[in-house]
Amino acid sequence: MPTDLRRPHRTFTIRQLCLEFKCTPRALRFYEDKGLLAPARDGMNRVYSYKDRARLQMILQGKRVGLALAEIGEILDLYEVDDGGAQQAAKCLRKFRERIMALENQKLDIDGAIEQLKVGCEAMEKRLAETRPDLLPRAEAYDQVLRHRLDGVEHSTAK
Protein backbone atom coordinates (compact mmCIF):
# COMPACT_ATOMS: atom_id res chain seq x y z
CA MET A 1 0.00 0.00 0.00
CA PRO A 2 1.65 3.29 -1.12
CA THR A 3 2.11 5.96 1.50
CA ASP A 4 1.06 9.54 0.75
CA LEU A 5 4.24 11.44 1.54
CA ARG A 6 2.35 14.72 1.79
CA ARG A 7 0.36 13.48 4.78
CA PRO A 8 -2.74 15.52 3.86
CA HIS A 9 -4.60 14.71 7.08
CA ARG A 10 -1.99 16.13 9.42
CA THR A 11 -2.88 19.44 11.05
CA PHE A 12 -0.83 22.16 12.70
CA THR A 13 -1.49 24.74 15.36
CA ILE A 14 -0.60 28.38 14.93
CA ARG A 15 2.18 27.85 17.51
CA GLN A 16 3.68 24.93 15.58
CA LEU A 17 3.80 26.92 12.33
CA CYS A 18 5.21 29.99 14.06
CA LEU A 19 7.98 27.92 15.62
CA GLU A 20 8.76 26.05 12.41
CA PHE A 21 8.83 29.11 10.16
CA LYS A 22 10.04 31.63 12.75
CA CYS A 23 7.14 33.98 12.25
CA THR A 24 4.57 35.55 14.55
CA PRO A 25 0.92 34.67 15.09
CA ARG A 26 0.18 38.22 13.96
CA ALA A 27 1.84 37.49 10.60
CA LEU A 28 -0.27 34.37 10.11
CA ARG A 29 -3.45 36.27 10.98
CA PHE A 30 -2.37 39.01 8.54
CA TYR A 31 -1.96 36.44 5.74
CA GLU A 32 -5.36 35.06 6.66
CA ASP A 33 -6.90 38.56 6.47
CA LYS A 34 -5.32 38.99 3.01
CA GLY A 35 -6.93 35.71 1.87
CA LEU A 36 -3.62 33.89 1.47
CA LEU A 37 -4.34 31.36 4.24
CA ALA A 38 -7.68 29.86 5.23
CA PRO A 39 -7.26 27.68 8.30
CA ALA A 40 -10.17 25.70 9.67
CA ARG A 41 -11.53 26.52 13.11
CA ASP A 42 -11.91 24.38 16.18
CA GLY A 43 -13.81 26.74 18.43
CA MET A 44 -11.56 29.79 18.78
CA ASN A 45 -8.44 27.91 17.62
CA ARG A 46 -7.07 27.95 14.09
CA VAL A 47 -6.31 24.54 12.64
CA TYR A 48 -3.87 24.61 9.73
CA SER A 49 -3.84 21.82 7.17
CA TYR A 50 -0.82 20.48 5.33
CA LYS A 51 -1.99 22.63 2.40
CA ASP A 52 -2.01 25.74 4.63
CA ARG A 53 1.51 24.87 5.75
CA ALA A 54 2.67 24.57 2.13
CA ARG A 55 0.99 27.88 1.28
CA LEU A 56 2.73 29.57 4.22
CA GLN A 57 6.04 28.19 3.04
CA MET A 58 5.40 29.64 -0.44
CA ILE A 59 4.30 32.99 1.02
CA LEU A 60 7.49 33.30 3.05
CA GLN A 61 9.68 32.24 0.14
CA GLY A 62 7.95 34.76 -2.11
CA LYS A 63 8.42 37.52 0.45
CA ARG A 64 12.08 36.57 0.88
CA VAL A 65 12.75 37.17 -2.82
CA GLY A 66 10.75 40.40 -2.83
CA LEU A 67 7.43 39.43 -4.37
CA ALA A 68 4.43 41.52 -3.35
CA LEU A 69 1.67 39.76 -1.42
CA ALA A 70 -0.69 40.35 -4.36
CA GLU A 71 1.75 38.54 -6.67
CA ILE A 72 2.08 35.70 -4.18
CA GLY A 73 -1.72 35.51 -3.98
CA GLU A 74 -1.98 35.27 -7.78
CA ILE A 75 0.47 32.36 -7.77
CA LEU A 76 -1.28 30.60 -4.88
CA ASP A 77 -4.69 30.98 -6.54
CA LEU A 78 -3.43 29.07 -9.58
CA TYR A 79 -2.74 26.04 -7.37
CA GLU A 80 -6.45 25.26 -7.52
CA VAL A 81 -6.48 25.10 -11.35
CA ASP A 82 -6.64 21.46 -12.44
CA ASP A 83 -3.79 21.43 -14.98
CA GLY A 84 -1.03 19.70 -13.06
CA GLY A 85 0.38 23.03 -11.90
CA ALA A 86 1.27 24.22 -15.41
CA GLN A 87 -0.37 27.66 -15.10
CA GLN A 88 1.11 28.14 -11.64
CA ALA A 89 4.57 27.21 -12.93
CA ALA A 90 4.23 29.60 -15.88
CA LYS A 91 3.11 32.45 -13.59
CA CYS A 92 5.98 31.70 -11.19
CA LEU A 93 8.47 31.68 -14.02
CA ARG A 94 7.26 35.09 -15.26
CA LYS A 95 7.27 36.62 -11.78
CA PHE A 96 10.67 35.13 -10.93
CA ARG A 97 12.23 36.43 -14.14
CA GLU A 98 10.75 39.89 -13.52
CA ARG A 99 12.15 39.83 -9.99
CA ILE A 100 15.58 38.70 -11.21
CA MET A 101 15.66 41.63 -13.64
CA ALA A 102 14.63 44.08 -10.90
CA LEU A 103 17.26 42.72 -8.50
CA GLU A 104 19.96 42.82 -11.18
CA ASN A 105 19.10 46.47 -11.87
CA GLN A 106 19.14 47.18 -8.15
CA LYS A 107 22.53 45.46 -7.87
CA LEU A 108 23.91 47.66 -10.66
CA ASP A 109 22.59 50.73 -8.84
CA ILE A 110 24.16 49.56 -5.57
CA ASP A 111 27.49 48.76 -7.25
CA GLY A 112 27.46 52.25 -8.82
CA ALA A 113 26.70 53.89 -5.48
CA ILE A 114 29.50 51.94 -3.79
CA GLU A 115 31.95 52.99 -6.48
CA GLN A 116 30.92 56.65 -6.12
CA LEU A 117 31.36 56.44 -2.36
CA LYS A 118 34.81 54.87 -2.73
CA VAL A 119 35.87 57.67 -5.10
CA GLY A 120 34.48 60.18 -2.60
CA CYS A 121 36.40 58.54 0.26
CA GLU A 122 39.63 58.63 -1.74
CA ALA A 123 39.10 62.32 -2.55
CA MET A 124 38.39 63.17 1.09
CA GLU A 125 41.40 61.17 2.32
CA LYS A 126 43.61 62.99 -0.17
CA ARG A 127 42.19 66.34 0.89
CA LEU A 128 42.63 65.54 4.58
CA ALA A 129 46.16 64.29 3.97
CA GLU A 130 47.00 67.65 2.39
CA THR A 131 45.12 69.96 4.79
CA ARG A 132 44.52 68.16 8.11
CA PRO A 133 46.48 64.91 8.33
CA ASP A 134 45.74 64.86 12.07
CA LEU A 135 42.11 63.97 11.24
CA LEU A 136 42.98 60.94 9.12
CA PRO A 137 43.53 58.47 11.98
CA ARG A 138 40.00 59.21 13.18
CA ALA A 139 38.64 58.50 9.71
CA GLU A 140 40.54 55.19 9.65
CA ALA A 141 39.27 54.30 13.13
CA TYR A 142 35.72 55.06 11.99
CA ASP A 143 36.24 52.82 8.97
CA GLN A 144 37.51 50.04 11.26
CA VAL A 145 34.47 50.38 13.53
CA LEU A 146 32.16 50.14 10.51
CA ARG A 147 33.97 47.07 9.22
CA HIS A 148 33.65 45.41 12.64
CA ARG A 149 29.93 46.16 12.72
CA LEU A 150 29.47 44.71 9.25
CA ASP A 151 31.34 41.61 10.36
CA GLY A 152 29.05 41.29 13.40
CA VAL A 153 31.69 42.27 15.95
CA GLU A 154 30.50 44.45 18.83
CA HIS A 155 31.71 48.06 18.89
CA SER A 156 33.21 47.57 22.33
CA THR A 157 35.58 44.89 21.00
CA ALA A 158 36.69 47.03 18.05
CA LYS A 159 39.76 49.04 18.92
Phi, psi and omega per residue, in radians:
M1 nan 2.085 -3.116
P2 -1.201 2.503 3.134
T3 -1.690 2.349 3.073
D4 -1.390 1.885 -3.065
L5 -1.171 -0.344 -3.127
R6 -1.395 -0.213 -3.129
R7 0.770 1.112 -3.016
P8 -1.109 -0.296 -3.070
H9 -1.623 -0.097 3.118
R10 -1.268 2.485 3.096
T11 -2.131 2.861 -3.085
F12 -2.367 2.570 3.035
T13 -1.553 2.891 3.106
I14 -1.063 -0.650 3.138
R15 -1.124 -0.755 3.140
Q16 -1.067 -0.785 -3.133
L17 -1.183 -0.680 3.118
C18 -1.100 -0.730 3.115
L19 -1.165 -0.788 -3.105
E20 -1.124 -0.748 -3.029
F21 -1.789 0.077 3.111
K22 0.916 0.927 3.083
C23 -2.275 3.052 -3.081
T24 -1.777 2.726 3.037
P25 -1.013 -0.593 3.115
R26 -1.065 -0.708 3.118
A27 -1.093 -0.778 -3.137
L28 -1.107 -0.715 3.110
R29 -1.144 -0.635 3.096
F30 -1.082 -0.805 3.126
Y31 -1.118 -0.585 3.078
E32 -1.166 -0.771 3.113
D33 -1.064 -0.581 -3.137
K34 -1.425 -0.047 3.107
G35 1.434 0.224 -3.133
L36 -1.500 -0.467 3.080
L37 -2.201 2.564 3.115
A38 -2.445 1.263 -3.124
P39 -1.209 2.683 3.049
A40 -1.323 2.983 3.130
R41 -2.121 2.468 2.990
D42 -2.205 1.531 -2.993
G43 1.235 -2.120 3.124
M44 -1.602 -0.132 -3.075
N45 -1.558 2.481 3.027
R46 -1.489 2.402 3.096
V47 -2.126 1.991 -3.087
Y48 -1.667 2.335 3.120
S49 -1.507 3.028 3.067
Y50 -1.060 -0.622 3.110
K51 -1.133 -0.730 3.085
D52 -1.078 -0.703 3.119
R53 -1.082 -0.773 3.124
A54 -1.125 -0.699 3.109
R55 -1.117 -0.726 3.109
L56 -1.074 -0.734 3.113
Q57 -1.044 -0.755 3.124
M58 -1.181 -0.660 3.099
I59 -1.053 -0.860 -3.090
L60 -1.175 -0.645 3.078
Q61 -1.156 -0.730 3.108
G62 -1.090 -0.744 3.109
K63 -1.118 -0.702 -3.107
R64 -1.048 -0.577 -3.141
V65 -1.672 0.088 3.010
G66 1.625 0.264 3.084
L67 -1.326 2.535 3.066
A68 -1.287 2.684 3.132
L69 -1.038 -0.601 3.110
A70 -1.109 -0.716 3.113
E71 -1.145 -0.735 3.112
I72 -1.083 -0.721 3.110
G73 -1.071 -0.719 3.107
E74 -1.052 -0.742 -3.139
I75 -1.167 -0.784 -3.131
L76 -1.118 -0.643 -3.136
D77 -1.104 -0.525 -3.126
L78 -1.308 -0.169 3.096
Y79 -1.101 -0.553 -3.095
E80 -1.318 -0.325 3.140
V81 -1.174 2.307 -3.053
D82 -1.542 1.264 3.105
D83 -2.382 0.405 3.137
G84 1.262 0.326 3.112
G85 1.460 0.166 -3.084
A86 -1.119 -0.810 -3.136
Q87 -1.144 -0.675 3.115
Q88 -1.120 -0.749 3.131
A89 -1.113 -0.728 3.141
A90 -1.132 -0.739 3.115
K91 -1.119 -0.770 3.106
C92 -1.041 -0.804 -3.118
L93 -1.028 -0.792 3.111
R94 -1.079 -0.848 -3.113
K95 -1.120 -0.728 -3.131
F96 -1.130 -0.733 3.127
R97 -1.151 -0.692 3.081
E98 -1.068 -0.735 -3.124
R99 -1.186 -0.691 3.088
I100 -1.037 -0.805 3.132
M101 -1.067 -0.764 -3.140
A102 -1.103 -0.752 3.138
L103 -1.183 -0.655 3.097
E104 -1.129 -0.705 3.068
N105 -1.118 -0.721 3.110
Q106 -1.106 -0.693 3.124
K107 -1.112 -0.743 3.090
L108 -1.057 -0.752 3.110
D109 -1.083 -0.753 3.138
I110 -1.145 -0.782 3.112
D111 -1.052 -0.691 3.102
G112 -1.134 -0.740 3.129
A113 -1.131 -0.724 3.112
I114 -1.082 -0.767 3.140
E115 -1.093 -0.746 3.106
Q116 -1.078 -0.719 3.126
L117 -1.146 -0.700 3.098
K118 -1.083 -0.767 3.106
V119 -1.080 -0.740 3.101
G120 -1.074 -0.756 3.106
C121 -1.071 -0.783 3.125
E122 -1.060 -0.735 3.136
A123 -1.129 -0.732 3.141
M124 -1.185 -0.724 3.102
E125 -1.061 -0.739 3.124
K126 -1.097 -0.786 -3.134
R127 -1.096 -0.787 3.131
L128 -1.129 -0.672 3.131
A129 -1.067 -0.595 -3.123
E130 -1.447 -0.618 -3.009
T131 -1.844 -0.728 -3.088
R132 -2.477 1.221 -3.121
P133 -1.052 -0.360 3.116
D134 -1.148 -0.359 3.134
L135 -1.517 -0.278 -3.108
L136 -1.070 -0.774 3.135
P137 -0.991 -0.601 3.115
R138 -1.172 -0.673 3.109
A139 -1.127 -0.709 3.099
E140 -1.152 -0.708 3.115
A141 -1.095 -0.712 3.110
Y142 -1.085 -0.761 3.110
D143 -1.054 -0.718 3.137
Q144 -1.132 -0.727 3.106
V145 -1.063 -0.783 3.127
L146 -1.080 -0.745 3.128
R147 -1.091 -0.702 3.103
H148 -1.107 -0.721 3.128
R149 -1.123 -0.720 3.126
L150 -1.140 -0.551 3.123
D151 -1.444 -0.055 3.119
G152 1.502 0.262 3.133
V153 -1.614 2.357 3.138
E154 -1.082 2.571 3.135
H155 -1.015 -0.649 -3.081
S156 -1.151 -0.424 -3.139
T157 -1.554 -0.256 3.139
A158 -1.464 2.123 3.141
K159 -2.259 nan nan
